[in-house]
Amino acid sequence: MCRRDDTTVVALADDLSGAAEVAALLGLPARLALRPADLGLSPAPGEAVVVDLDSRYLDEGAAAAAVRAAVRAVRAAGRVSSGAGRDADGNLAEGRAFRAVNSGAADGGPLWFKKCDSLLRGPVGAEAAAFAEDAEVLVVATALPAARRVVRGGVVLVDGLPLHESAAWRAEERAAPRSVAGALAPLPVTGVPLETVRRGPIALAGRFREVAADGRHPVCDAETDTDLTVIATAAALLGPGVRLLGSGGLAAALGRLLTSRRPTPPSAGTRSPSAVPPSATHTPAATHPTAPAEATGPTAATHTPATATTESAAPPSPAGPTAPPEATRPTATTHAPAAATAGPDATCPDAACPDAASGAARAVVPVHDTVPVGTGGRGLLVVAGSAEPVVGEQVGRLVAAGARHVVLAPGQLAGTDTVVLPAPAPGTVTVVSVDGAGGVRAGAARAVVAGLARAVSALPGRPDLVLTGGETARRVLDALGVTTLRPVGEIHHGAVHCTTTDGRSVVTRPGSFGGPDSFVRIAAALRPSQQGVTQ
């Protein structure tokens, strides 16, 4: 499929780390907006505009309203032609390439993509129904093969276990859905089995038309990134009335359709594109547990992402307990850095970088408008705002590499006083984590995250930031008044490097993503001239 440089993509996500992931995977110059109103600003030709709706923990009515408001903002800017996918008789036009891909916004409007959680958390059904309201058909594919989350028979399998039998929803307040269709209710859907997907794009597009003619929306099985590429290609044959909803794996497949140009040279620590064609074969995840070489989605070292309940509390640090707060304004406990340097896995510049958790060969993702990364003129603050088991080891390795460690008690953060953090000196790295030894009181997680955001926003000196967990990242940036980010690229899969309008670097990463050396690799990428992360 040909690609035009004037293609415009509008993507919506329900949390910040997911929005950043999509912005990187689409392979276009991108603007990441933290306010839906910013979607009304006309994008540059060839730009992707991705908005964080911040809707993961909203009720269904509010989440649906957020989706509708974002769509209205784009329509108000004159970039959407409602019903553009119909022919003169009101039927889906057949045999046409995706107009938004081939001829840009002037002929049918932008490409629309909605990111959903691959574990189906959040108000997925309400958002999907709202997103489908102006579409001829909504093509759904939620599989994320790179994290060993596949869809077979309409059921999400996590490491081979049905989602509702896995531990992935252990911190959620409700039971996991038993199927993708169940999670998408009230959206009327029809399942598309794997054998239909593997008949190829033309046959699959025909099946999509049949489903749409019945007033329903196709929900596709997928086990590999090749399956997702076929799904995206089939959707592209339907015309501009189609919209896509899925995980980062589907976003990566869409990105492969949108760009085929050669990579620009990588900046230090930020991985540049490599055009990776989809595989001609299909390897089911049941027999091939890691993602195939062409995978461009993120990798999870564990398979149970952070939630609103757990995100604010990190596991206990090996450095010890926190000190009691001062009588008036609480202060943080700090720990001296160990005298060590970053290990050999810190930068991993190769195009097929082994994942720290699995050792699987990894493909890079597209990066555009690459800018120089930080030079150490600012301090670097890593905020470990997740209770995922791997995060404790990630913090420990960063401390062993020379970072200063600040451990905060949940009670301090949930209080009314702002915790005083030590200001990171220029050229140094500080990691902040929450002492989860005693757990977080039920209902207090959001207050803990808010307290963490207040503490970070009160720091002088504008340090560069590494923010783990979508909720933590969003609350910190809200407290700092940041409303727009420009993605630069991925340091490793899921760890997206962005810049603010005033030049500060911000790296976001879901809590469950990355291997044990994730923080070391990120710090080394942002401070490439330093032998150790603090020297």
N, C-alpha and C positions, 0 to 999 in steps of 0.2 A: 504494500500500500504506500502510495506517495505521501509525503509530508509537506505541509506548507508552514513557513515560519510565522504566519500570522494566525495560527490556531490559538484560540482562547479557551481555557479550561476554567470552570468554576467548580470547586470542590468544597463540600461541607463535612466537618468532623465534629464528634461529640466531646472530644477533649484535646488538650494542647499537644501532648506528645503524639497522638494520632494524626493531628493536623500537620505537624512538622514532618512526620514520616511520609505522608502523602505528598507534601510539597517537594520533598527530595526525590521520591520515586517517580513522579510524573515526568521528570527529565526536562522540564522547561524552566526558564527564568521564572521565579515565583515571588509572590507577595503573600505573606502569612498575616491575616488580619485577626485581631482579637475582639473586634466589634463587628457584628453583622452589618451595621450601617456603612462600614467601609467598603462593602461589596458594591455600593452605588457609585464608587469612584471608577472611572473608566480605566481598564488595564491597558498596558502597552501591547502592541501586536506581538503575538507569540508568547504571551505571559500566562501563567497559571495564577489564579487568585484562590487561595485556600482560607477558609474562615473556621475558627474554633467557636462553635456554638456554645461551648461550656455547658452542655446539656446532659452529660452522663448521669447526673444525680438529680435532675429535675423530674417532676411528675409528668405523666404522659401528656396532659393538656398543655403544660408549659413547653415541653420539648417539641411537640408538634407546632406550636405557635412560633417557636424560634426558627424552625425550618421554613415555615411559610413566610416569615418576615424576611429571611435571607433571600428567598426566591423573589419576593416583591421588590426588594432593593435592586436586584439585577434587572428585573423587568422595567422598573422605573427609569433605569439608565438607558433603556432602549436597546438592550442587547439580547432580548429573547423574542422569538416569534412563536406565539402559542399555536400548537397544532401544526407545526411546520412539517411533521412527518406524514400528513395526509395528502393524498392526491386529489384530483378534481372531484372524484366520486366519494371522498371521505374515507378511503381505504388506505391502509399502510402501503406506501410506495415501495415497490420491490426492485431488486437488482441495482440499487444505487449505493455508491460508496458513501461513507459517513460525510455529509456535507461539511460539518464542522472541522473535519480533518482535512478535507480536500480543498475547501474554498473559504474557510474562515467564517467569522461571525456575520458577515453580510448575507450569507445564504443559510439561514436556519438557526443562528444563535450559537452560543458557546457549547462546548462539551460539558455535560453535567455528571458529577461523581459524588456519591455520598459514602463516606467512610463509616463502617460500623465495626464494633468490637468482634474479633474472631471467636470470642467465647460468648458472644450474644448478651453481654451485660448492658444494662441501661435500658431506656425506653425504646428499644429497637423497632417494635411494631408501630408505635405511634409516629415515630419519625419517618419510617418507610412509607406509611400511608400518606402522610403529608407531602413527602417528596414525590410520590407517584401521581399526585393529583393533576398535574399539567403534562404528564408524559403519555406518549402513545403506549409505551410498555416500559416497565422497570425490570432490568435483568439483574438478578441477584446471584452472587457467588461469594460466600463468606469464608472459604477455605484459606488457610495460611500454611502451605506445605513446609515452608522453611522452619516453622515452629512445631512441626509434626501435629498440626491441627487440620484434618481433612474432613470432607463431607461425603458420606456414602449412604445411599438410600434416604437422603434428606436429613440425616443425623450427623451432628458434629462429633467426630472422634478425636480425643486428646490422647496421644500416645496409644492409640488402639482402643481406648475405653470410651463408651458413650459419654457425652458431656455430663449428663445427669448422674452418672455413676462415678465420675472422676472427682478429684478434690479441688477442681478449678473454681468452684463456687463456694468454697468452704467459709468465706467471710461475708457472703451475701445474706441478706435478710429474707430472701425468698428462695424457693426451689429452682434449680436450673431447668430450662425448657427441654423437653424430650426430643424436639426436632426444630429445624430452622423455620418450618411453616408455623409451628406453635409460637415461636418467638416473634414472628412477623404479624401475627393476628393484630388488628382486623384486616390486614391486606389480603385480598383473595389471590392465592398462588397455586401453581401447579409444579410439581417436581419434575426435573429433567434428569434422568439417570445417567450414569457415567458412560454407558454404551452409546447413548445418543450424542453426548459431548464428543466422543472419540470418532464419530462418523465424519467429523471435519466441519469447518466454518459454514460452508454453503448449506449442508443438510441441517446443521444446528440453527442457522438463521431461519430456515423454513419452519422448524419446530417452534421457534420464538414467535413467528407470525401466527401460527395456528393457536398458540396459547393466548396471544394478544387478541385475536379475533373472538375468543370466548370471554373477553373482559377480565382476563386473569394475568398474572405476572410469573415468569419462569424463575424457579429456584434451582440452581445447577449444582449437581455433584461435581467434585473435583478432588484429585489426589496429588497432582503435580503442578508445577508452574506452567508446564506445557498445556495442561488442561485449561488453566486460566487464560493463557494466550489465545487458545481456540475460542473460548467464550467471549473475550473482548473483541476478537476479529469478527465473530458472527454478529455481535451487537452492532459493529461498525457497518454491516451490510444493510441495516434496517433503515437508515436515514436519521436525521436529527431529532426525530420524536422519541428516540430511545434515551433512557438514563441508566446509569450503572450504580449499583450499591454493593459494597463488599469490603473486604479486609485490605490490608496493605498489599497482599499478594495480587489482588485484582488491580490495584493502583499501579503496581509495577508492570503488569501485563499491558495496561493502557499506555504507560510510558514507553514501552517497547514499540507500540504502534505509532506513537507520536514522533519518535525521533530515531533516526538512523545515522546521524552525522558522527564523525570521528570525535574521540575525546580531546578535550583540551589538556595540556600538561597539568599534572596535579600540583597544588600548592602543598607546602609541608604539612603532612599529617592529615590532609583531607583527600579522600579517595575520589579519583576522577572517573569519567565514564569509560566503559568498554562495551561496544556494541556486541551483545550476546544473543545470537539467534536462538529461538526455541528449539528444543530437542525434537528429533523426529520420532522418538520412541517415548513410551509412557512407562514409568516404573512406579507401581503402586506403593504408597507409603507403608503399607503393611509389611512389605518385603525390603523396602529401602528407607530406613527410618529417618535419614537426613535428607535435606533438600538436594535436588539435582544441581549440577554445576551451574545451570543458567539461572538459578533462583536469585531473585533480587529483593525478596522480602526480608524482614528481620529475623534474627535467631533468638530464641529464648533459652537461657541456660536452665531455667526451670520453666514449668508450663502452667503456672498459676499466677497471672499478673496481679499487680497491686490493686486494691479496691479502696473505696472511701474509708472503710474501717481500718484497714491495715496500713494504708499508704503513709500515714503520719508517724508511724512508730517503727524505727529500725531495730534490728536485733541488738542484744547487748554487745558492746564493744570489748575487745580484748584488753583495751587500755584501762578499764576499770569503771567504777560508778561515778555519777556526777556529784558535785559538791552541792550543799544546800544553798538556796538563793540568799542574797543579802537582804537585810531587813527592809530596804526601801525599793531598790531596783535590782531585779535578779541579774546575775551575771553567769556566764557559761564556764564550765570546767574545761581547761585545755590540757593537752598532753604533748610533751616534747616530741619532735620527730625523730625517727630512727635514722641512723647514718647509713643509708643505702641508696642505691641508684635504681632507676627504672630498668626492668629486665629486658631481655631481647624481644619479648612480645609486645613491647610498649607501642611501637609505631606500626608494625605489620603493613608495610607499604605495598606488598605484592598484589597483583590484580586478583589472584585467587587465594585470599588470605584464609588460613585455617581458623575455624571458629574455636575459641578457647575452650568451649565446653565439649564439643563433639569431634573436633579435628577434621570436619568435613570441608571440602574445598568450597570457597565462597566467591561468588561473582560480585563485582562492584556495581554500584548504581550510578545513574547519570548525575553529573554535577555541572552547573552552568554558572557563569559570571563569578568564577572563583576569585576570591580576594585573599590577600595575605592574612594568615592567622596571627594570633597574638604573639608579641615578642617579649613578653615578660615585663613591660612597662607598668602594667597594673598587677594587683594581686589577683589570684584566681581562687574563687570560693566554690567548693563542691557541696551541694546540699543533698544529702542522702535521705530523701523524703519518702522512703519505702521500707516496708517490713519484710520484703521478700528475703528468703533465706540466703540467696547468693549475695545480697547487698552487704551483709556483714563481712564476708570474705573480701569483697571488692574494697570496702573501707580499709580493712586490715592491710591489704597489699599496698594501697596508696600511702598509708602511714609508714609502712616498712620502706617505701621508696622515698621518704623524707617529708611527707606532708604533716602539718600540724593538725591535731585532732581535737575537736570541740564536741563534747557530749552534753546534750540537753535533756532535762527531765520533762516528761509529759505535763506534770503538774505546773511547772514553771511556764511552759508555753501556753497552757490553757487558761492561765490567770489573766488579770487585767493589765498588769505591768508589762512593758516591753523588755524582753531579755536583751541585755547588752552583750554583743559579740565583739571579740577582738578584731580590729580592722586588719585585713590581710595586707602586709607590707608589699611594696612593689617587688615583683619577681618571686613571690612566695606562693605556696599552695596551702589552703586550709580546707579541711573537710568537716562538715557539721552533720551530726547524726542525732537521732532521738533514742534515748535509753528505753528499750522495750522490755527490759527484764521483768518488770511488774505488769506488763500489758498496758493497754490504754482503756480507761473507763468507758463503758458503753455510752455512745452518744457524744463522746468528747473528741472524736477524731477530727472533725471539722474545726473545732476550736484550737486543737493542737496545730493543725496546718496553718490556720490564720495567725497564731502566735509566731510560728516559724517565719511566715511571710513578713510580719511586722519587724521581727528581729533583723532579717536580711535587708529590708528596705531602709532601716535606720543606719546601716553601715556607711561611713564616709568613704570617699575615694573611688566610688564606682568600680568595684572589682568586676572582672569577667566572671560568668556564672556557669556552673554545670548543675542542672536541675533534673532530678529523677522523680518519676511519677507525674502523670498529667495533672492531677489536682494540685500537687505542690507547685509545679511549674506555673500553672495559671495564677494561683493566689500570689506567688512572689512577684510575677510580672504585673499583676493588677496593682499590688502595693507600690511598685516602682513607677506606675503610670505608663508602662510600655503598652502600646496599642498595635504596633506593626513590627514584624520581623522580616528580614530578607534571608532565606535559606542559602547557605553557601554549598553545603554538601554533607555527606555522612562520614564521620570519623571511623565508625564501624557500624554495622547494620543496626538501625534503630537509634543511634546516637547522632542526632542531626545538629550540625553547627549552623547557627544563624547569627546575623548581626542586627543590632538596633539602629535606629536612625542617627544616634549620636556616636556610633562606632564601637559600642561594647559587644563583645562576643557572648553568646548565650548558646549552650548546648543542652538540648532536651533529650530525655531518654525514658521509655517506660521502665517501671521498676523491675520487671522480670527479665528484661533483655540484657544481653551481654554476658560474656564469660567472667571468670574471677579477676582478670586483668583489665576489665572495662575502664575503671577510673584511671588506672595508670596509663592506659593507651590514650584516653582523652586528654589527660594532663600533659602527656608528652607531645601530643599533636598541637595543643595550644601553646606550648612552651618548647618548641623544637630546638632552641639554641642551648638549652640547659642539659647538663649531664644527668643530674637527678631532678626530681620535680621541684625542688626548692633551691637548688644551688644557683 
